[in-house]
Amino acid sequence: MKISARNQIKGRIVSVTPGAVNATVKIDIGGGNVVTSSITEEAVADLGLAEGDDVTVIVKASDVLIGK
């Protein structure tokens, strides 16, 4: 699959926490870093996401904020 987003990071799902509408998916991207994504329960089911799955985190944003 080719997509236009350039920010693609390989990782492994460490947890999927279901919610009423959205699930929280935590992905270990290495180096002690974990990315958290909130996606619909329907997307979790369609993709068959589960703890231990290797996935790609894709970031496509119009704004990137930095804090210190």
PyMOL CGO cylinders between C-alpha atoms (Angstrom):
from pymol import cmd
from pymol.cgo import CYLINDER

trace = [
    CYLINDER, 0.00, 0.00, 0.00, 1.39, 3.39, -0.98, 0.3, 1, 1, 1, 1, 1, 1,
    CYLINDER, 1.39, 3.39, -0.98, 0.26, 6.50, 0.87, 0.3, 1, 1, 1, 1, 1, 1,
    CYLINDER, 0.26, 6.50, 0.87, 1.29, 10.15, 0.85, 0.3, 1, 1, 1, 1, 1, 1,
    CYLINDER, 1.29, 10.15, 0.85, 2.11, 10.41, 4.57, 0.3, 1, 1, 1, 1, 1, 1,
    CYLINDER, 2.11, 10.41, 4.57, 5.87, 10.45, 5.10, 0.3, 1, 1, 1, 1, 1, 1,
    CYLINDER, 5.87, 10.45, 5.10, 5.84, 9.97, 8.87, 0.3, 1, 1, 1, 1, 1, 1,
    CYLINDER, 5.84, 9.97, 8.87, 5.66, 6.18, 9.11, 0.3, 1, 1, 1, 1, 1, 1,
    CYLINDER, 5.66, 6.18, 9.11, 7.03, 4.44, 12.20, 0.3, 1, 1, 1, 1, 1, 1,
    CYLINDER, 7.03, 4.44, 12.20, 7.16, 0.67, 12.71, 0.3, 1, 1, 1, 1, 1, 1,
    CYLINDER, 7.16, 0.67, 12.71, 6.11, -0.64, 16.10, 0.3, 1, 1, 1, 1, 1, 1,
    CYLINDER, 6.11, -0.64, 16.10, 4.36, -3.35, 18.10, 0.3, 1, 1, 1, 1, 1, 1,
    CYLINDER, 4.36, -3.35, 18.10, 1.00, -3.04, 19.85, 0.3, 1, 1, 1, 1, 1, 1,
    CYLINDER, 1.00, -3.04, 19.85, 1.43, -3.27, 23.62, 0.3, 1, 1, 1, 1, 1, 1,
    CYLINDER, 1.43, -3.27, 23.62, -2.23, -2.74, 24.55, 0.3, 1, 1, 1, 1, 1, 1,
    CYLINDER, -2.23, -2.74, 24.55, -5.70, -2.24, 23.12, 0.3, 1, 1, 1, 1, 1, 1,
    CYLINDER, -5.70, -2.24, 23.12, -8.14, -0.75, 25.62, 0.3, 1, 1, 1, 1, 1, 1,
    CYLINDER, -8.14, -0.75, 25.62, -11.76, -0.80, 24.44, 0.3, 1, 1, 1, 1, 1, 1,
    CYLINDER, -11.76, -0.80, 24.44, -14.16, 2.07, 25.13, 0.3, 1, 1, 1, 1, 1, 1,
    CYLINDER, -14.16, 2.07, 25.13, -17.80, 2.84, 24.40, 0.3, 1, 1, 1, 1, 1, 1,
    CYLINDER, -17.80, 2.84, 24.40, -17.05, 4.14, 20.89, 0.3, 1, 1, 1, 1, 1, 1,
    CYLINDER, -17.05, 4.14, 20.89, -13.25, 4.50, 20.60, 0.3, 1, 1, 1, 1, 1, 1,
    CYLINDER, -13.25, 4.50, 20.60, -10.40, 2.25, 21.65, 0.3, 1, 1, 1, 1, 1, 1,
    CYLINDER, -10.40, 2.25, 21.65, -7.00, 3.36, 22.90, 0.3, 1, 1, 1, 1, 1, 1,
    CYLINDER, -7.00, 3.36, 22.90, -4.14, 1.58, 21.14, 0.3, 1, 1, 1, 1, 1, 1,
    CYLINDER, -4.14, 1.58, 21.14, -0.60, 1.86, 22.53, 0.3, 1, 1, 1, 1, 1, 1,
    CYLINDER, -0.60, 1.86, 22.53, 2.29, 1.06, 20.19, 0.3, 1, 1, 1, 1, 1, 1,
    CYLINDER, 2.29, 1.06, 20.19, 5.90, 0.57, 21.30, 0.3, 1, 1, 1, 1, 1, 1,
    CYLINDER, 5.90, 0.57, 21.30, 8.11, 2.22, 18.67, 0.3, 1, 1, 1, 1, 1, 1,
    CYLINDER, 8.11, 2.22, 18.67, 11.38, 1.39, 20.41, 0.3, 1, 1, 1, 1, 1, 1,
    CYLINDER, 11.38, 1.39, 20.41, 13.82, 3.30, 22.55, 0.3, 1, 1, 1, 1, 1, 1,
    CYLINDER, 13.82, 3.30, 22.55, 11.35, 3.42, 25.42, 0.3, 1, 1, 1, 1, 1, 1,
    CYLINDER, 11.35, 3.42, 25.42, 8.84, 5.39, 23.32, 0.3, 1, 1, 1, 1, 1, 1,
    CYLINDER, 8.84, 5.39, 23.32, 5.15, 4.53, 23.11, 0.3, 1, 1, 1, 1, 1, 1,
    CYLINDER, 5.15, 4.53, 23.11, 2.68, 6.19, 20.73, 0.3, 1, 1, 1, 1, 1, 1,
    CYLINDER, 2.68, 6.19, 20.73, -0.98, 6.26, 21.78, 0.3, 1, 1, 1, 1, 1, 1,
    CYLINDER, -0.98, 6.26, 21.78, -3.78, 6.39, 19.22, 0.3, 1, 1, 1, 1, 1, 1,
    CYLINDER, -3.78, 6.39, 19.22, -7.52, 6.73, 19.73, 0.3, 1, 1, 1, 1, 1, 1,
    CYLINDER, -7.52, 6.73, 19.73, -9.42, 4.94, 16.95, 0.3, 1, 1, 1, 1, 1, 1,
    CYLINDER, -9.42, 4.94, 16.95, -12.94, 3.64, 16.58, 0.3, 1, 1, 1, 1, 1, 1,
    CYLINDER, -12.94, 3.64, 16.58, -13.88, 0.22, 17.87, 0.3, 1, 1, 1, 1, 1, 1,
    CYLINDER, -13.88, 0.22, 17.87, -15.00, -0.53, 14.32, 0.3, 1, 1, 1, 1, 1, 1,
    CYLINDER, -15.00, -0.53, 14.32, -11.47, 0.19, 13.02, 0.3, 1, 1, 1, 1, 1, 1,
    CYLINDER, -11.47, 0.19, 13.02, -9.95, -2.10, 15.67, 0.3, 1, 1, 1, 1, 1, 1,
    CYLINDER, -9.95, -2.10, 15.67, -12.27, -4.90, 14.55, 0.3, 1, 1, 1, 1, 1, 1,
    CYLINDER, -12.27, -4.90, 14.55, -11.80, -4.26, 10.81, 0.3, 1, 1, 1, 1, 1, 1,
    CYLINDER, -11.80, -4.26, 10.81, -8.00, -4.32, 11.18, 0.3, 1, 1, 1, 1, 1, 1,
    CYLINDER, -8.00, -4.32, 11.18, -8.07, -7.23, 13.65, 0.3, 1, 1, 1, 1, 1, 1,
    CYLINDER, -8.07, -7.23, 13.65, -5.74, -5.34, 15.99, 0.3, 1, 1, 1, 1, 1, 1,
    CYLINDER, -5.74, -5.34, 15.99, -4.43, -7.19, 19.04, 0.3, 1, 1, 1, 1, 1, 1,
    CYLINDER, -4.43, -7.19, 19.04, -1.60, -6.95, 21.54, 0.3, 1, 1, 1, 1, 1, 1,
    CYLINDER, -1.60, -6.95, 21.54, 1.66, -8.18, 20.00, 0.3, 1, 1, 1, 1, 1, 1,
    CYLINDER, 1.66, -8.18, 20.00, 0.74, -7.24, 16.41, 0.3, 1, 1, 1, 1, 1, 1,
    CYLINDER, 0.74, -7.24, 16.41, 3.43, -5.51, 14.34, 0.3, 1, 1, 1, 1, 1, 1,
    CYLINDER, 3.43, -5.51, 14.34, 1.95, -2.33, 12.87, 0.3, 1, 1, 1, 1, 1, 1,
    CYLINDER, 1.95, -2.33, 12.87, 2.93, 0.95, 11.27, 0.3, 1, 1, 1, 1, 1, 1,
    CYLINDER, 2.93, 0.95, 11.27, 2.09, 4.23, 12.97, 0.3, 1, 1, 1, 1, 1, 1,
    CYLINDER, 2.09, 4.23, 12.97, 1.23, 6.80, 10.29, 0.3, 1, 1, 1, 1, 1, 1,
    CYLINDER, 1.23, 6.80, 10.29, 1.17, 10.47, 11.26, 0.3, 1, 1, 1, 1, 1, 1,
    CYLINDER, 1.17, 10.47, 11.26, -0.49, 12.96, 8.95, 0.3, 1, 1, 1, 1, 1, 1,
    CYLINDER, -0.49, 12.96, 8.95, -1.10, 16.34, 10.54, 0.3, 1, 1, 1, 1, 1, 1,
    CYLINDER, -1.10, 16.34, 10.54, -1.38, 19.93, 9.45, 0.3, 1, 1, 1, 1, 1, 1,
    CYLINDER, -1.38, 19.93, 9.45, 0.12, 21.12, 12.75, 0.3, 1, 1, 1, 1, 1, 1,
    CYLINDER, 0.12, 21.12, 12.75, 2.96, 19.73, 14.81, 0.3, 1, 1, 1, 1, 1, 1,
    CYLINDER, 2.96, 19.73, 14.81, 3.25, 21.23, 18.27, 0.3, 1, 1, 1, 1, 1, 1,
    CYLINDER, 3.25, 21.23, 18.27, 6.40, 21.23, 20.39, 0.3, 1, 1, 1, 1, 1, 1,
    CYLINDER, 6.40, 21.23, 20.39, 6.52, 21.94, 24.10, 0.3, 1, 1, 1, 1, 1, 1,
    CYLINDER, 6.52, 21.94, 24.10, 9.33, 22.30, 26.55, 0.3, 1, 1, 1, 1, 1, 1,
]
cmd.load_cgo(trace, "trace")
